[in-house]
């Protein structure tokens, strides 16, 4: 009785016994097909797939259409800025709201969201350098000013102790925004060679405190240039933006004198749908199709603080909410983190810019305005999370 088999099962058993390896290979291919992940083509080739039917939004994407409608109303009423907002679940755009601002083509300044992007680019450079593919090797624990020759002689000897990761997690002591120093060039001023105490002297010893610093990321773009042998903007385009299908961008640049030269900073302009690509790549552990674009170790490290500073710091935010350029909103202890998944990563930017991803929910949330000013960043992400039904 137990020896009897259906013709199909018998054939499969025969194949597995008579053609070694082929059946297991077929199984492997089948499993791969089941796990195939969608990645959107560039916008010029069709871009993101979109769900507009309420029944499909609920059934396919697992989102509540009514709560998405409420989120749309909230977005429109949250301020008067022109904006483009996108919510993506399971690789589908389930909500796209635009007010005089195209989610596809308007590449406004993404403000501090560029800090998370810069940290991501430096992780790619570090990974490539460790494999011997770049002019210099670099790890996040290396001394940052070893890669910033334009800063010599150092205006403060403590700068020699700053690590690359301290540039990214705001513990470097370099020109915190609390000093009132403007976020602009020229490079000789940024690097402390004009006599202005705001840039010549550190605000605190490296690693001993946390002060939000755009200047720290300016320095990071110079680190990238030395390690890669090409300007930051070009490297970011070639190793991050183009591989994930981004086609439109611009980068900020600062002038410098004969010694310091002209270099791009980390500041960038990207459209909302393209910001979502960066989050989507992070969501998928740094992969885009068959390519590991962003190192897996970087994705893992951004899931927790990358320093040991405690307490309430810049913008009344918990120090533990800062990682490598990205932030951890669930760690905010003043109520702003309530209802946000522990694995959520986001980066808010002045003016209502926001990039966010939640791996456990397969969720990407983005807003781009190109403007400045305050906004309820966490509330936007929380409302999107609450719209998830399964």
HELIX and SHEET records of a PDB file:
HELIX    1   1 UNK A    7  UNK A   18  1                                  12    
HELIX    2   2 UNK A   22  UNK A   34  1                                  13    
HELIX    3   3 UNK A   43  UNK A   45  5                                   3    
HELIX    4   4 UNK A   54  UNK A   59  1                                   6    
HELIX    5   5 UNK A   65  UNK A   78  1                                  14    
HELIX    6   6 UNK A  113  UNK A  130  1                                  18    
HELIX    7   7 UNK A  144  UNK A  147  5                                   4    
HELIX    8   8 UNK A  149  UNK A  151  5                                   3    
HELIX    9   9 UNK A  157  UNK A  161  5                                   5    
HELIX   10  10 UNK A  164  UNK A  168  1                                   5    
HELIX   11  11 UNK A  177  UNK A  179  5                                   3    
HELIX   12  12 UNK A  187  UNK A  190  1                                   4    
HELIX   13  13 UNK A  197  UNK A  200  1                                   4    
HELIX   14  14 UNK A  214  UNK A  228  1                                  15    
HELIX   15  15 UNK A  232  UNK A  236  1                                   5    
HELIX   16  16 UNK A  237  UNK A  241  3                                   5    
HELIX   17  17 UNK A  242  UNK A  244  5                                   3    
HELIX   18  18 UNK A  272  UNK A  283  1                                  12    
HELIX   19  19 UNK A  296  UNK A  301  1                                   6    
HELIX   20  20 UNK A  314  UNK A  316  5                                   3    
HELIX   21  21 UNK A  319  UNK A  321  5                                   3    
HELIX   22  22 UNK A  329  UNK A  331  5                                   3    
HELIX   23  23 UNK A  359  UNK A  361  5                                   3    
HELIX   24  24 UNK A  377  UNK A  386  1                                  10    
SHEET    1   A 6 UNK A  49  UNK A  50  0                                        
SHEET    2   A 6 UNK A  92  UNK A  99  1                                        
SHEET    3   A 6 UNK A  83  UNK A  89 -1                                        
SHEET    4   A 6 UNK A 363  UNK A 368 -1                                        
SHEET    5   A 6 UNK A 353  UNK A 358 -1                                        
SHEET    6   A 6 UNK A 344  UNK A 349 -1                                        
SHEET    1   B 2 UNK A 250  UNK A 254  0                                        
SHEET    2   B 2 UNK A 263  UNK A 269 -1                                        
SHEET    1   C 2 UNK A 287  UNK A 288  0                                        
SHEET    2   C 2 UNK A 291  UNK A 292 -1                                        
END                                                                             
